Amino acid sequence: MPEAAQTIAETRGRQPSTRSTARELAQRLRAVRERTLLLASDLSGEQLLGPRLAIVNPPLWEFAHVAWFQEHWCLRYRALGELAPSLIENGDPLYNSAIAAHDTRWDLPLLPFAAVQRYLAAVLERVLERLEREPGNPALRYFAELAAAHEEMHCEAFTYTRQTLGYAPPRFAAPAAHTGGAWPGDVEVAGGEFLLGARAGSGFVFDNEKWAHRVELAPFSLARAAVTNGEFAAFVDDRGYARRELWCDAGWQWRVNAAARAPVYWVRQEGQWMQRVYDGIAPLALHAALIHVNWFEADAWCRWTGRRLPSEAEWEQAAATTPSDPAGTRGKRTYPWGENAADADRANLYGVCSATSDVAAFAAGDSAWGCRQMLGNAWEWTADWFNPYPGFVRDPYQEYSEPWFGNHKALRGGCYATSASLLRNTWRNFYTPERRDVFAGFRTCKA
């Protein structure tokens, strides 16, 4: 029997697929592995475990989990869900996140870091050999893209883990972000009928993006840029964290329990706001996109200004359509600027910078409606809970979306640590509303 699954569960009559060639996937897998190893290269001793926190994994566990995931789907997975043996003993109970409960991962008999590195190398070598041997195998190519995307997402998680734990910046991060100043004002978006979600045949997408369906939107105004540090500082200085009327009930309860008085990494020194960036303290860049605020903080700022967070559909219409085709019926854009892949002129992505850039930067990445930085720089909270689209059917990686429906908020757009290979206008991220360790901010709208 071949090593890869010969059939994949159909999704509304269409199999999950990829347009990527075996050669392209091999290059992507090599590139993301280089990033993973760079993120791990300067960690040792206690840094590889870190403190027991609900919001991060022990790095030693997470690096091995990346290898386990790639091995599971690209080497071990069979038709009907059967699995071949792993290269390591007890791999499933140790590194399958659906089995190894989060709060137990610090106590498991984890592989030493040298053994983790050998496991990573051995799995990748075998996957690359399979891609070379079976370039026409559609199931293998689909799972190779799934593994690449999974590892790229973990590279982002490794990056914000370094921030959370106060480690040094990643070795690949540039020391400065792009300047350019503020970018105030709104654009007017048509609303009306809109096709929300990915269309079949558009290549690799996750099950939560499927499929495009009609929604009706009222016309709305959307901010041209995300909220900046300086704009949020005005809310903090106006006692925004102390004013009960600005917070929803759950948000106020969170604020009290967390004793929050400002964004999590902000500190007041000599009369000005500073922020901790990895292991150092830096002046607050007033025109840079705000990050490290949770959904409750974003919602409170909106109440303070008399605005609101956009829905997912509003965000996607502003990112993916044009004024001449606001419904997206003649074809939605893959990226806000069109069909060309993201580059350093269009978006702040994948750790090119070590922080968010000014919101006026990256003009080449504007959407057709005139919104800037809809991909990259900062994830953007939306008003919506993360829920399935009509007719949802799970993809083979069943734990990716379904367990989180209804208890996470949806975010759009990517951040400065996100891989460009992951992002498209239909991509949906999701975090619980109290999370503020991630690289998330927001933009606002009004009716």
N, C-alpha and C positions, 0 to 999 in steps of 0.2 A: 504493500500500500504506500502511495506517495507520502512524503512527510507533511505536506500542507493539507489543509482542509480542501476537499474537492467540491464542496457545496457550501454556500453561505446562506443563512436564513434570509429569505426574501423580505423586503420592506415595501409593502403595498405593491407587490408584484415586480419590484425592481431590486436587484442585488446591490448591496454596497459595493462601490467600485472606485477606481482611481484612473486618472488619465496619465499618470506619471509612468515613465519607462523604468525598466530595471536599472539602467545606468543612472538615471536621475535619482532614483531612490538610494542607490549605493552611495552616490555623492552626498546626499542629504544625511544619510546615516553616519558617514564618516565625519561630516562637519559637526553634527550635534554631539558626537562622541568626543571630538576635540574640545568642544565647549564644556562638556561634563567633566572631563579630566582637568581642565584648567580651573574649574570651580572647586575641584577637590584637591588640587596640587599643593596648596599651602596649609592644609588642615592636618592636625596631628593630635594625639593624646585625647584630652577631654573635649577638644573642639569637635571631634568626630561623633560624640554622643550629644553634647550640649545639655541644657537643662530640660527637665520634663515639662513641656508646655503643650497645651491643647491645640495651638495654632501652627506648630511646626513638627516635622519628623526628626528623629536622630539622623544626621547626615549619613552615618555609617549604614543605617538601615535603608535609607532612601537611594543611595548609590547602588546597592545590591538589588533593590526593587526594580530599578530601571533595567538591569540585566535580566532579571526574572521575567519581567513583562515581555521583553523582546523575545526571549527564549520560548515563553509560553505560546505566543501567537505565531511566531515565524518558524519555529522548529518542532514544537511539541503538539500543537493543536491538530486534531483530526476531524473528519466528518463526524457528525452526531455528538460532538463535544468531547470525544475521547482524547486522552493525553498520553503522549510518550513519556518515558522517564526523564527527569531533569539531569543536568550535568552535575548538580550538587545534591547532597543528602539533605532531606527535609526542606527542600526549597519552597514547597507550597505552604506549609504551616509557618515558615519563617517570613516569607516575602510576598505572599499574596495578600494584598491590602483588604480583601474581602474576608480573610480568615484571621490574620494577625491584627487584633484590635489595637487601635492607636495607642492607648495608654499602657499597653504591654510591651511595646517595641523597644523600650530601653532595657527591659529585663530578659529579652530573648537571647539565646546563645548565638549571637551574630557572628558571621565570618570576620576574621581579622581583615584590616584594610588591604593588605597585600593579596589576600585570597579574593577579596572583592574585585580588585583590579584584574586578577587573572580570569575571574568569571566574566567580567565585562568584555575582556579581549577575546575569550574563547567563544562567547556567544556571537559577538559581532563577526568574527572570522567565519563562522559557520553560516551565518545569514548572508554575508556577502558571497560566499561560495554558492549558496542556493540560488541567489539572484542571477549570478553568472551562468549557472547550469540550467536554470528554468526561467529565462526572461519572459516567456509567453504565458506563464502561470498567473491567471488573474487573481486567484485567491492569495497567492504569495505576495504579489505586488500590493494588494489592498492591505494585508496585514503588515507589510513592511512600512507602508505609509502610516498606518496606525501607530506602529512602534516609534517611528521618527517623530510624529506629532506628540506622542506621550512623553518622549525624552525631552523634546523642546519645552513642553509645559513644565517638566520637572526642573529644567535649567532655570526657568523663571522662578520656580519655587526655591531652588537653591540660592538664587540671588536675593530674594526677599528674606530668606532665612538668615543670610549673612547680615542683613540690615537689622532684623529682629534681635539677633544675638550679639550685635555690636562687633562683628568681625571686620577685618580689613575689606576694602572694596575688592571686587573681583579683579583678577590680574589683567583682564582684557578691557576694563572700563577706562575710557578717556577721562582726563581730570576735569573737563569743563563741558557745560552744555551750551546750546546755541542761544544767543541773545536776539533781541528784536523788539522788545517792549510789549506793550499791551495791545489787545485787539478787541476793543469793545464793540457793542452793538449787536443787533439781531438781524437775521434774514427772515423773510416771509416765505413760508412753505405752503403749497396749495392744499394739502389734505386731499379729501375725496377718496375714491376707491383706490386701494393699493394692494399689491401682491406681496405679502409678508412671508419671508422664508426662502429657502433654496429651491431652485427648479431641478427636477430630475434631469440627469445627463450633464450636470455642471461639474462633475468630477467628485473628488473625495469631499464629503461633508459628514458631520456627525448626525446621529439620529434626531437630536433635539432641533436641528435646522430644517427637518423635513416635515412637510413639503410646502411650497408656495401656496398660499390660500388668501382669499379676498378678505380685507378688513376695510372699514369705513372710518375715515379720519376727518375731523373738523379742521379748517385752516388754522395754522398756528405760527408763532414766531419762535425761532430757536436761536440761542446765543451763537455768535460767530466763533466763539472760542470757549474753552473750559474755564472754570473759575480759577483765579490766580491766588497765590499765597497772600498778596496784598489785599485782595478783595475779601478773603476770609479773615485776615487779621483785623479788618474793621469790625467784623461781627464779633470776634473775640473781645476786642477792646470796648465794644458796646455792651459788655456783660451778657453776650449771647448764651453762654453756658449756664448762666444763673437765672435766666428768664423762663419760667415754667411755660408760659403761653406760647413759646416758640417750638415746643417739643411735643411730638405725639406721646401717647401714654407709655408705649414700650420704649421709646427713645428716652424719655425722662427717667424711667426706671433704670435703663442702662447707664445714663449719665451719673445718676446718684450712686449706683453700685460701683462704677468705675472711678468715681471721684474725678471725672474729666473736667478740665477747665480750659483746655486748648487741644489742638491736635497732638497726637501721642508723642511725637519726637520734638515738639517745640519747647524751647526753654527761653526764659526772659533774662537777659544779661545787659546791665548798664543801660536800661531803658529801651532796649530794642529786642525784637524777636530773633532768636537764632534757632537752628535745628540740628539735631544729630543726624549726620549722614555717615552710615557705617560706623567706623570707630573714631570719628572726629566731629567737632562742632563747627558749623559754618554759618555765616550770615544768611538770613532768609532772603531768597531771590524773589523780590516782590512781584515781578511779572511772569514768573515761571508757573506752570500748571501745578495746582495744589494736588498732593497725594497724601496717603495715610490718614484719610478720614473715612468713617463708615457711613452706611446709609442713613442712620439717624442724624448724624452731624450734617450730612448733605441736605436732608429734609428740613432741619432746623434753619439752615442758612436760607433755603428757599422761602420759608415762612417769614423770615426776617426781611427779605427783599420783596415779598409779595409775588414771587414766582413759583415755579414747580419744576420737578424733574420730568423729562420727556418719557413717554412710553417707549417700549421697544419699537413699535411700529413707526412712531414719529421719528425716532432716531434713524431707523433704517431707510425711511423714505428720503430724509435729508441727505443720507450718505449714498444711496444707491440709485436714485432717479435723477431726471433732469426736468427743468421747468416745461419742456416741450412734451414730456411723457411722464407726468407725476405718478401715474398708476404703475409704471414699470411693465406695461403689457408688451412693449416692443423690445424688451430686454433690459434687465437691471445691470448696473455696473458692478463688476467684481470688487473694485476698490473705489473710494470716493472720486478719484481723479480719472478713472477709466479702467482700461484693461492692462496697462503696463505694470509689471511687478514693482513692489516697493523698492525704493533706493534711498540713499542718504540725503537726497534733495527733497524727498516727499514726506518722510516720516522719521521720527526719533524711535528707533527700534533696536532690539537685541543688544543692548549694552554698549552701543557706540558712544553714548554719554553715560556719566555716572549719576545723573539726576535728570529731572524734567527740564525741558528747555522753556524759554519764553513763549507765550502763546501766539505771538505774531510770527514766529519762525515757521519755516517749511511751507511757504506760500504755494509751491508747486504741487502740494498735496490737497489743495482746496477741493471741496465737492462742487458739483454743478450749481448748487444753491448758494455757495459762498461760505460754507462752514470750513474752518481750518482745524487740522490735526484730529480728524475723526478716526484716524488710525494712528496709533503710536502715542508716545509721551505719557498719557495717563489713562487707565481704564476709567470708564464713565458709568456711574450708577444710573440705572433707569428707575422709573416708578414701579415697574412690574415685578411681581413674584415670578420666579423661574418655573414655568409650567410647560407641559407638552403642547405641541400644535395638534390640530384635529387629525385624527387617524394615526396617531403616534404608534410606531412599532419599534421595538428595541433592535439595535444592531447586535452583532455577536458579543461585543464588549458590553455586557448588560449593565455593569455597574457604573458606566460613565455618566448617564443622565438620570435614569428613572429614580434612583434612591433619593435624589435631591430635589425632585419636583415639589413645589408648594412650601418649602421651608428655607429656600435661598432666594435672594434677590438677583435679578438679571443685570449684567453689565455688558457694555459694548466697547469696541474700539482698540483694545490692546494698550500696552504701556512701553516704556523705554527698555524694558527687559524682555519683551515678547519677541519671539522669532517672526520675521516677515513671512516665513513659509506657512505659518499657521493662519494668518489673518485673511479675512474677506469680509464684505459687508454683512453677510448673514451669520457670521460667527457669534455665538452666545457664550459668555462666561457667567459664572454664578458663585456667589459667596453668601454666607449668612449675614444679616444686616448689622451685626455688631463687629464684624471684622474690620480692623483698621491697620493691620500690619501689612496688608497687600498694597500694591502700587495703584490705588484707586482714588480718583477724584470725581468730578462731575461737571456737566454743563446744564444750563437751565433753559426753560421755555415758558411761554405764556400763551393763552388762547387768543 
